[in-house]
Amino acid sequence: MNRKMTTIRLTYDAVLAAMCAVLGSIASLDFGTFKFTFENFPVLVGALLFGPVDGMLIGGIGIFLSQMIRYGVELSTPLWVLPYVISGLFTGFCAKKLRFSISQVQMIVIIVLNGIIVTAANTLGLFIYNKYILKVPLAATIAAIPKRVLISVIKSVVFAFVLPPVLKALRKAARAISLS
């Protein structure tokens, strides 16, 4: 990979991590036991464009910055960052395995599985946070699971249809920049 492509890739990663931070900290609706946000979208974009390492870095840095903006550093910060690191790794691994040529059906499967992974990891984090830090009864956390799953399904459907044209446009822009 030449130096210009590395710079372009790092620039994409930085912009996507910043988008992740903004979407997670400012452009989100927080309802206590569940949050509606599109903070994972930039993680998916980076992972699908560049692979698992970039996806992991975008998720880790972006969500860490989001947590810093909203809550500062807490003992629980890794609980909220880890699901997005896993998300970037999983999605990027899938993209790399498919040689970054992903059909619509494959995209839907990857995004749905990603949604399940992030929701499960976030819910596990919520269990740990509620039990050991907030001392909230387990029933309150369990009661939130259906809403969390519903949000995950909605986001997965939206992402599966929005991602292909976004990725196409970004790949085209990257090619145009690398040719200039």
Secondary structure, DSSP 8 states (H G I E B T S, - for coil): --HHHHHHHHHHHHHHHHHHHHHHHTSEEE-SS-EEE-THHHHHHHHHHH-HHHHHHHHHHHHHHHHHHHT-S-TTHHHHHHHHHHHHHHHHHHHHHTTT---HHHHHHHHHHHHHHHHHHHHHHHHHIIIIII---HHHHHHHHHHHHHHHHHHHHHHHHHHHHHHHHHHHHHHHHHH-
